[in-house]
Amino acid sequence: MLIGADELDRPIASAMVGYDGHRGWLYYLAVDTQWRGRGYGRALVERAETLLIERGCPKLMLMVRQGQPSLERYYHQLGFSDSETVTLGKRLIRDE
Ligand SMILES: CC(C)(COP(=O)(O)OP(=O)(O)OC[C@H]1O[C@@H](n2cnc3c(N)ncnc32)[C@H](O)[C@@H]1OP(=O)(O)O)[C@@H](O)C(=O)NCCC(=O)NCCS
């Protein structure tokens, strides 16, 4: 998902949302530095929620890297809460 375009036709904000049939997942939410604090992040999260609800998805998940308390606060004020789970990962293709 992309939002808007600046005077050079570059996207202002973007996010990736997926639905695996069980949960929805939000990845790569990002707003261009000069456009932050104007509601574009919130708008993308709300758009993701609408798309998922339309598909019958009951819950939206996202992952925040540890050690980013301000980002956690950001998502808390958008209605997210800690899911008290441990995320495990296994790399299948080497990160070059
Ligand atoms: C996190 C990010 C997407 C927020 O986008 P944004 O467009 O600046 O956020 P918004 O303008 O929608 O902010 C919505 C609300 O969150 C608040 N907020 C913004 N950043 C915050 C922060 N770091 N901590 C707490 N609250 C924050 C705003 O004040 C606003 O509150 P309001 O609606 O009551 O006025 C943006 O800062 C960013 O791109 N960061 C770098 C990439 C990143 O870390 N992405 C997250 C990956 S998990």
The ligand as a Tripos MOL2 file, in Angstrom:
@<TRIPOS>MOLECULE
LIG
   48    50     1     0     0
SMALL
NO_CHARGES

@<TRIPOS>ATOM
      1 C1          6.4890    5.1120   12.9690 C.3       1 LIG1
      2 C2          6.0540    5.9610   11.7800 C.3       1 LIG1
      3 C3          5.5320    5.0580   10.6520 C.3       1 LIG1
      4 C4          4.9180    6.9080   12.2460 C.3       1 LIG1
      5 O1          4.3710    7.5750   11.1090 O.3       1 LIG1
      6 P1          3.7300    9.0450   11.2410 P.3       1 LIG1
      7 O2          3.0330    9.3440    9.9440 O.co2     1 LIG1
      8 O3          4.7890   10.0160   11.6700 O.co2     1 LIG1
      9 O4          2.6960    8.8360   12.4370 O.3       1 LIG1
     10 P2          1.2850    9.5710   12.5780 P.3       1 LIG1
     11 O5          1.4140   10.9940   12.1060 O.co2     1 LIG1
     12 O6          0.2310    8.7410   11.9720 O.co2     1 LIG1
     13 O7          1.1140    9.5150   14.1360 O.3       1 LIG1
     14 C5         -0.0780    9.0930   14.6690 C.3       1 LIG1
     15 C6         -0.0270    9.3860   16.1330 C.3       1 LIG1
     16 O8          1.1190    8.7720   16.7530 O.3       1 LIG1
     17 C7          1.8770    9.7320   17.4740 C.3       1 LIG1
     18 N1          3.2750    9.3140   17.3270 N.ar      1 LIG1
     19 C8          4.0350    9.4030   16.2330 C.ar      1 LIG1
     20 N2          5.2590    8.8490   16.4470 N.ar      1 LIG1
     21 C9          5.2470    8.4090   17.7490 C.ar      1 LIG1
     22 C10         6.1890    7.7640   18.5870 C.ar      1 LIG1
     23 N3          7.4240    7.4600   18.1370 N.pl3     1 LIG1
     24 N4          5.8230    7.4430   19.8570 N.ar      1 LIG1
     25 C11         4.5800    7.7470   20.3220 C.ar      1 LIG1
     26 N5          3.6330    8.3500   19.5760 N.ar      1 LIG1
     27 C12         3.9670    8.7050   18.3100 C.ar      1 LIG1
     28 C13         1.5360   11.0480   16.8090 C.3       1 LIG1
     29 O9          1.6810   12.1100   17.7200 O.3       1 LIG1
     30 C14         0.0610   10.8560   16.4170 C.3       1 LIG1
     31 O10        -0.8230   11.0710   17.5110 O.3       1 LIG1
     32 P3         -2.2650   11.7690   17.2700 P.3       1 LIG1
     33 O11        -2.9300   11.0790   16.1140 O.co2     1 LIG1
     34 O12        -2.9870   11.5560   18.5740 O.co2     1 LIG1
     35 O13        -1.9460   13.1900   16.9860 O.co2     1 LIG1
     36 C15         7.2160    6.8590   11.2390 C.3       1 LIG1
     37 O14         7.7660    7.5710   12.3470 O.3       1 LIG1
     38 C16         8.3250    6.0660   10.5610 C.2       1 LIG1
     39 O15         8.2810    5.8820    9.3270 O.2       1 LIG1
     40 N6          9.3360    5.6060   11.3150 N.am      1 LIG1
     41 C17        10.4780    4.8830   10.7360 C.3       1 LIG1
     42 C18        10.0960    3.4950   10.2590 C.3       1 LIG1
     43 C19         9.6040    2.6210   11.3910 C.2       1 LIG1
     44 O16        10.1730    2.5970   12.4810 O.2       1 LIG1
     45 N7          8.5140    1.8840   11.0850 N.am      1 LIG1
     46 C20         7.9290    0.9400   12.0160 C.3       1 LIG1
     47 C21         8.3170   -0.4780   11.6590 C.3       1 LIG1
     48 S1          7.6760   -1.6250   12.8590 S.3       1 LIG1
@<TRIPOS>BOND
     1     1     2 1
     2     2     3 1
     3     2     4 1
     4     2    36 1
     5     4     5 1
     6     5     6 1
     7     6     7 2
     8     6     8 1
     9     6     9 1
    10     9    10 1
    11    10    11 2
    12    10    12 1
    13    10    13 1
    14    13    14 1
    15    14    15 1
    16    15    16 1
    17    15    30 1
    18    16    17 1
    19    17    18 1
    20    17    28 1
    21    18    19 ar
    22    18    27 ar
    23    19    20 ar
    24    20    21 ar
    25    21    22 ar
    26    21    27 ar
    27    22    23 1
    28    22    24 ar
    29    24    25 ar
    30    25    26 ar
    31    26    27 ar
    32    28    29 1
    33    28    30 1
    34    30    31 1
    35    31    32 1
    36    32    33 2
    37    32    34 1
    38    32    35 1
    39    36    37 1
    40    36    38 1
    41    38    39 2
    42    38    40 1
    43    40    41 1
    44    41    42 1
    45    42    43 1
    46    43    44 2
    47    43    45 1
    48    45    46 1
    49    46    47 1
    50    47    48 1
@<TRIPOS>SUBSTRUCTURE
     1 LIG1         1 GROUP 0 **** ****
